[in-house]
Amino acid sequence: MKKYLSILFILGIGICTEAFGQQMPQFTQYQLNDFIMNPAVAGSKSYFEAKSNNRYQWEGITDAPRTFTLGVNGPLSKENMGVGGYVFVDVTGPTKRTGFNLAYAYHIQLGTNIKLSLAANAGVVQYTLDGSEIILENDNDNAFNNSLQSTLKPDVGFSFYLYGNNFYFGGSAPQLIKSDLKYDDTPIRSGKIADHYFLMAGYKYEINEKFTLDPGAVLRYVKPLPLQYEFTLKATYNDMLWAGLSYRKTDALALLVGYTMNNTLSIGYSYDFIQSSIATYSTGSHELMIGIRFNETGVKKVPTE
């Protein structure tokens, strides 16, 4: 435990007065579970789908980040609306974020094959701090109470999603309600909810009837950290098998593989080869995605000519 705390403090991701609860989790398979990053995706397809993500980050470091999400989204009976929601649990050492979000999206027809979705989402997040898991250098230091403490915060966000038959471009701004994270039994401010902004884009290139290439990119800005970008190239065979590579700036190079059964059940796996200084302590990061597609609703989201 002492080794874990030393590593986290050295790397600047431990429990300090400005960092706790600051950053939302990141996912390598953002192309496959885009609704979590951008709620405006809700209703952009002609079916409902449920997807779960399990991310085990920085394997080899005790109590490193672990994240679970489960989301459902799809179109309403009317062609221009979509709804969705998701729950999540994000644990890093003695800290935990647990919450849910509900989203509503309205889709505007801009052209024969182009639509713009505008969405709002709202929910509640519980921030938990387990003081018994924190080892301080000075046993008489009362900065943290040796007990389990939690606080609830509202969560509101807005997003947009421009999409067509073979492309998409979107952006999202979660955690728009700013406030300090303060626990009744903790004499110091335990953190601050930070600004998060995401941009995402992708294109589907059909090589032939069986093979497609899907390049994608994500920009992440978390104030006051530097801008982070990620590029992914995914190849798909017969809408069934896929494999790809992903590069995250100064952080990781990832491999992705997956399989879709009967156009209904999808399973995806990715492994991050860490490129940063954390590689001294960690062997890499694992991520598992499982998705289920429900029956078509009959809503045609992007009409073809």
DALIN-V434091 format. One record per residue. N is the residue number from 1. BURIAL is I if it has 16 or more other ideal C-beta (glycine too) atoms within 10 Angstrom, else O. Layout:
BEGIN
n=N burial=BURIAL
n=N burial=BURIAL
END
This chain:
BEGIN
n=1 burial=O
n=2 burial=O
n=3 burial=O
n=4 burial=I
n=5 burial=I
n=6 burial=O
n=7 burial=I
n=8 burial=I
n=9 burial=O
n=10 burial=O
n=11 burial=O
n=12 burial=O
n=13 burial=I
n=14 burial=I
n=15 burial=I
n=16 burial=O
n=17 burial=O
n=18 burial=O
n=19 burial=I
n=20 burial=I
n=21 burial=I
n=22 burial=I
n=23 burial=I
n=24 burial=I
n=25 burial=I
n=26 burial=I
n=27 burial=I
n=28 burial=I
n=29 burial=I
n=30 burial=I
n=31 burial=I
n=32 burial=I
n=33 burial=I
n=34 burial=I
n=35 burial=I
n=36 burial=I
n=37 burial=I
n=38 burial=I
n=39 burial=I
n=40 burial=I
n=41 burial=I
n=42 burial=I
n=43 burial=I
n=44 burial=I
n=45 burial=I
n=46 burial=O
n=47 burial=I
n=48 burial=I
n=49 burial=I
n=50 burial=I
n=51 burial=I
n=52 burial=I
n=53 burial=I
n=54 burial=O
n=55 burial=I
n=56 burial=I
n=57 burial=I
n=58 burial=I
n=59 burial=O
n=60 burial=O
n=61 burial=I
n=62 burial=O
n=63 burial=I
n=64 burial=I
n=65 burial=I
n=66 burial=I
n=67 burial=I
n=68 burial=I
n=69 burial=I
n=70 burial=I
n=71 burial=I
n=72 burial=I
n=73 burial=I
n=74 burial=I
n=75 burial=I
n=76 burial=O
n=77 burial=O
n=78 burial=O
n=79 burial=I
n=80 burial=I
n=81 burial=I
n=82 burial=I
n=83 burial=I
n=84 burial=I
n=85 burial=I
n=86 burial=I
n=87 burial=O
n=88 burial=I
n=89 burial=O
n=90 burial=I
n=91 burial=I
n=92 burial=I
n=93 burial=I
n=94 burial=I
n=95 burial=I
n=96 burial=I
n=97 burial=I
n=98 burial=I
n=99 burial=I
n=100 burial=I
n=101 burial=I
n=102 burial=O
n=103 burial=I
n=104 burial=I
n=105 burial=I
n=106 burial=I
n=107 burial=I
n=108 burial=O
n=109 burial=O
n=110 burial=O
n=111 burial=O
n=112 burial=O
n=113 burial=O
n=114 burial=O
n=115 burial=I
n=116 burial=I
n=117 burial=I
n=118 burial=O
n=119 burial=I
n=120 burial=O
n=121 burial=I
n=122 burial=I
n=123 burial=I
n=124 burial=O
n=125 burial=I
n=126 burial=O
n=127 burial=I
n=128 burial=I
n=129 burial=I
n=130 burial=I
n=131 burial=I
n=132 burial=O
n=133 burial=I
n=134 burial=I
n=135 burial=O
n=136 burial=O
n=137 burial=O
n=138 burial=O
n=139 burial=O
n=140 burial=O
n=141 burial=O
n=142 burial=O
n=143 burial=O
n=144 burial=I
n=145 burial=I
n=146 burial=O
n=147 burial=O
n=148 burial=O
n=149 burial=I
n=150 burial=O
n=151 burial=I
n=152 burial=O
n=153 burial=I
n=154 burial=O
n=155 burial=I
n=156 burial=O
n=157 burial=I
n=158 burial=O
n=159 burial=I
n=160 burial=I
n=161 burial=I
n=162 burial=I
n=163 burial=I
n=164 burial=I
n=165 burial=O
n=166 burial=O
n=167 burial=O
n=168 burial=I
n=169 burial=I
n=170 burial=I
n=171 burial=I
n=172 burial=I
n=173 burial=O
n=174 burial=I
n=175 burial=I
n=176 burial=O
n=177 burial=O
n=178 burial=O
n=179 burial=O
n=180 burial=O
n=181 burial=I
n=182 burial=O
n=183 burial=I
n=184 burial=O
n=185 burial=O
n=186 burial=I
n=187 burial=O
n=188 burial=O
n=189 burial=O
n=190 burial=I
n=191 burial=I
n=192 burial=I
n=193 burial=I
n=194 burial=I
n=195 burial=O
n=196 burial=I
n=197 burial=O
n=198 burial=I
n=199 burial=O
n=200 burial=I
n=201 burial=O
n=202 burial=I
n=203 burial=O
n=204 burial=I
n=205 burial=O
n=206 burial=O
n=207 burial=O
n=208 burial=O
n=209 burial=O
n=210 burial=O
n=211 burial=O
n=212 burial=I
n=213 burial=O
n=214 burial=I
n=215 burial=O
n=216 burial=I
n=217 burial=I
n=218 burial=I
n=219 burial=O
n=220 burial=I
n=221 burial=I
n=222 burial=I
n=223 burial=O
n=224 burial=O
n=225 burial=O
n=226 burial=O
n=227 burial=O
n=228 burial=O
n=229 burial=O
n=230 burial=I
n=231 burial=O
n=232 burial=I
n=233 burial=O
n=234 burial=I
n=235 burial=I
n=236 burial=I
n=237 burial=O
n=238 burial=O
n=239 burial=O
n=240 burial=O
n=241 burial=O
n=242 burial=I
n=243 burial=O
n=244 burial=I
n=245 burial=O
n=246 burial=I
n=247 burial=O
n=248 burial=I
n=249 burial=O
n=250 burial=O
n=251 burial=I
n=252 burial=I
n=253 burial=O
n=254 burial=I
n=255 burial=O
n=256 burial=I
n=257 burial=O
n=258 burial=I
n=259 burial=O
n=260 burial=I
n=261 burial=O
n=262 burial=O
n=263 burial=O
n=264 burial=O
n=265 burial=O
n=266 burial=I
n=267 burial=O
n=268 burial=I
n=269 burial=I
n=270 burial=I
n=271 burial=I
n=272 burial=I
n=273 burial=O
n=274 burial=I
n=275 burial=O
n=276 burial=O
n=277 burial=O
n=278 burial=I
n=279 burial=O
n=280 burial=O
n=281 burial=I
n=282 burial=I
n=283 burial=O
n=284 burial=I
n=285 burial=I
n=286 burial=O
n=287 burial=I
n=288 burial=O
n=289 burial=I
n=290 burial=I
n=291 burial=I
n=292 burial=O
n=293 burial=I
n=294 burial=O
n=295 burial=O
n=296 burial=O
n=297 burial=I
n=298 burial=O
n=299 burial=I
n=300 burial=O
n=301 burial=I
n=302 burial=I
n=303 burial=O
n=304 burial=O
n=305 burial=O
END
